Amino acid sequence: VEALSGSRSAAGRALVFVGFMGAGKTSAARALAAELGVAHVDSDRELETELGETIESFFDREGETAFREREQATVLRLLADPPGPVVALGGGAVGSEQVQEALRAHTVVHLEVTPDDAWHRASGRGRPLARDRRRFEELHAERAGLYARLAHATIPPGARDAIRRTLPALQALTEAPAGTRLVWAAADSGEYPVFIGRGLIAAGFFHPLAGRRFIVSDEHVARHQRVEGEEQILIMPGEEHKTIHGAEFVLRRLAQAEAERGDLVVAVGGGVVGDLAGFCAAVYQRGMRHVQVPTSLVAQVDSAYGGKTGVDLPEGKNYAGVYHQPAAVLCDPDALDTLPPEELSAGYVEVVKTALIAGGPLWAKVRQGGDVDTEIILGCLRTKLATVAEDERDAGRRQVLNLGHTVGHAIESATQYARYRHGEAVGIGLLAALRLSGRDALRGEVGELLAGRGLPLTFSGADVDEVLALVQRDKKREAGRVPFVLVEAPGEVTPGHEIDSAALRAAVEEAAA
Ligand SMILES: NC(=O)c1ccc[n+]([C@@H]2O[C@H](COP(=O)([O-])OP(=O)(O)OC[C@H]3O[C@@H](n4cnc5c(N)ncnc54)[C@H](O)[C@@H]3O)[C@@H](O)[C@H]2O)c1
């Protein structure tokens, strides 16, 4: 609380709420100000005082251009010297480049509202831009990218209660290295902040602060990435250690160190450490909190979010596990600097997969083939979080995340998990899925992206019949059918397709070198 209210008096930095009409910026600002015991200001109310009439009547008489001019002047004045540490901005004010520039001096919080909710809350109140639903939805889509780009934090709408739940994380954000972003993750069983920013680990940033930290990592990662804690529990690196025995080792170390339910397990590593440590946190004394600090690309774009934890059995990968959402994810792209290049390439497949699911600006950026930067990781994690929010337990929508995985898993398994990394096998599976989708041009484009990272486009070391048999045994099969995830176009990926066996055989034959 002091950090937030104090930071303004020191640097004139305010918390500025932005978001679409109906997101509840005014209520959120009022609620936050009440929590902090400080003043708040609302640019729309300020403007109405200056105009001496309502925004609607000025807008209807003078038109949008005249209105935006007056709005810009008021907002720039407020941002240059905020009268209180909490400011709510009118939804369209951020369209001005000068306002965007002025926002750099503040902590910008985006209240993210769906077009549906926004319409229900904003229409029928005489607001000039909330009279025609189609235009309203177009405007929502146009502005979404702008808000996402400007925001340091994205949190859900909802006044006092939402502010109370997110306040500790917003406060932590003010102490994180410059440029850190906060995304709020929500699923049926829990919600948590995701912090993403370069230098989080080196700066010793941590959240949440309550509880002792029991660090679980592997021996490769621990050599390069260090997070301080009560205890360092190191497992051997590699999928072959993501087992019940590995879990027993970690659980016993926690017990010997007298970890308690109020403490935290902190997973510092790739997906293996994340899945194993998350599983241990879920079962240790019937459940303690855990924080994910993903250090591989796979973990940063995919495995650290969504709460799936578990270990492998000799009979099958991830066969023993439980859903357990983390208390926070701290994602530091600098950690990737020490990741071996072949692991970076394997993770790149998950980036391409996620970008295909997302479509839009993320696919537009990824298809250019450049390096994976913080923006791309952020786009991927937002896509994963949005998918999990819709369907935490894999009953429907979440299955799109298995794009490329049905054939990929079969290849991994047919080659005894020894020949291909998970990502490499999924890359080959992704190409098969695009063939089954009948998207040949897109398949060619994805093939080039993968080849550019030195990734295999075909498999060897197993025969086609073996892979086909394993596809049939896929653990995701329902009532004897293997549902496939198919791609209509980037951004239009759907699960649950039945595939005829001749087409499947042809796709797997093509995937075999
Ligand atoms: N829970 C989920 O939703 C989910 C999703 C996808 C994958 N997974 C799981 O994730 C695992 C694969 O994850 P992965 O690819 O990260 O494998 P991994 O954890 O084995 O990491 C790959 C290798 O990179 C090393 N490493 C990681 N970060 C490093 C760093 N910063 N510097 C140096 N070395 C580093 C590790 O020691 C390891 O040798 C699989 O077990 C898979 O089942 C889980």
PDBQT file of the ligand as one rigid body, heavy atoms in Angstrom, charges set to zero:
ROOT
HETATM    1  N1  LIG A 601       1.925 -29.088 -17.388  1.00  0.00    +0.000 N 
HETATM    2  C1  LIG A 601       1.724 -28.780 -18.637  1.00  0.00    +0.000 C 
HETATM    3  O1  LIG A 601       0.703 -28.168 -18.980  1.00  0.00    +0.000 OA
HETATM    4  C2  LIG A 601       2.756 -29.149 -19.641  1.00  0.00    +0.000 A 
HETATM    5  C3  LIG A 601       2.696 -28.608 -20.926  1.00  0.00    +0.000 A 
HETATM    6  C4  LIG A 601       3.714 -28.920 -21.826  1.00  0.00    +0.000 A 
HETATM    7  C5  LIG A 601       4.750 -29.750 -21.438  1.00  0.00    +0.000 A 
HETATM    8  N2  LIG A 601       4.772 -30.262 -20.177  1.00  0.00    +0.000 N 
HETATM    9  C6  LIG A 601       5.867 -31.136 -19.739  1.00  0.00    +0.000 C 
HETATM   10  O2  LIG A 601       7.064 -30.392 -19.802  1.00  0.00    +0.000 OA
HETATM   11  C7  LIG A 601       8.165 -31.276 -19.975  1.00  0.00    +0.000 C 
HETATM   12  C8  LIG A 601       9.073 -30.710 -21.038  1.00  0.00    +0.000 C 
HETATM   13  O3  LIG A 601       9.539 -29.448 -20.599  1.00  0.00    +0.000 OA
HETATM   14  P1  LIG A 601      10.960 -28.876 -21.037  1.00  0.00    +0.000 P 
HETATM   15  O4  LIG A 601      11.065 -28.970 -22.495  1.00  0.00    +0.000 OA
HETATM   16  O5  LIG A 601      11.133 -27.594 -20.370  1.00  0.00    +0.000 OA
HETATM   17  O6  LIG A 601      11.947 -29.986 -20.475  1.00  0.00    +0.000 OA
HETATM   18  P2  LIG A 601      13.004 -29.991 -19.268  1.00  0.00    +0.000 P 
HETATM   19  O7  LIG A 601      12.405 -29.501 -18.034  1.00  0.00    +0.000 OA
HETATM   20  O8  LIG A 601      13.570 -31.349 -19.273  1.00  0.00    +0.000 OA
HETATM   21  O9  LIG A 601      14.105 -28.952 -19.750  1.00  0.00    +0.000 OA
HETATM   22  C9  LIG A 601      14.896 -29.245 -20.871  1.00  0.00    +0.000 C 
HETATM   23  C10 LIG A 601      16.392 -29.216 -20.543  1.00  0.00    +0.000 C 
HETATM   24  O10 LIG A 601      16.801 -27.864 -20.427  1.00  0.00    +0.000 OA
HETATM   25  C11 LIG A 601      17.472 -27.654 -19.180  1.00  0.00    +0.000 C 
HETATM   26  N3  LIG A 601      17.183 -26.267 -18.807  1.00  0.00    +0.000 N 
HETATM   27  C12 LIG A 601      15.963 -25.708 -18.545  1.00  0.00    +0.000 A 
HETATM   28  N4  LIG A 601      16.085 -24.394 -18.358  1.00  0.00    +0.000 NA
HETATM   29  C13 LIG A 601      17.402 -24.094 -18.493  1.00  0.00    +0.000 A 
HETATM   30  C14 LIG A 601      18.144 -22.894 -18.439  1.00  0.00    +0.000 A 
HETATM   31  N5  LIG A 601      17.552 -21.701 -18.268  1.00  0.00    +0.000 N 
HETATM   32  N6  LIG A 601      19.480 -22.954 -18.590  1.00  0.00    +0.000 NA
HETATM   33  C15 LIG A 601      20.081 -24.143 -18.831  1.00  0.00    +0.000 A 
HETATM   34  N7  LIG A 601      19.430 -25.310 -18.925  1.00  0.00    +0.000 NA
HETATM   35  C16 LIG A 601      18.100 -25.287 -18.762  1.00  0.00    +0.000 A 
HETATM   36  C17 LIG A 601      16.925 -28.716 -18.269  1.00  0.00    +0.000 C 
HETATM   37  O11 LIG A 601      17.832 -29.023 -17.237  1.00  0.00    +0.000 OA
HETATM   38  C18 LIG A 601      16.757 -29.883 -19.227  1.00  0.00    +0.000 C 
HETATM   39  O12 LIG A 601      17.995 -30.534 -19.382  1.00  0.00    +0.000 OA
HETATM   40  C19 LIG A 601       7.559 -32.613 -20.315  1.00  0.00    +0.000 C 
HETATM   41  O13 LIG A 601       7.654 -33.443 -19.179  1.00  0.00    +0.000 OA
HETATM   42  C20 LIG A 601       6.109 -32.310 -20.613  1.00  0.00    +0.000 C 
HETATM   43  O14 LIG A 601       5.246 -33.384 -20.279  1.00  0.00    +0.000 OA
HETATM   44  C21 LIG A 601       3.804 -29.975 -19.283  1.00  0.00    +0.000 A 
ENDROOT
TORSDOF 0
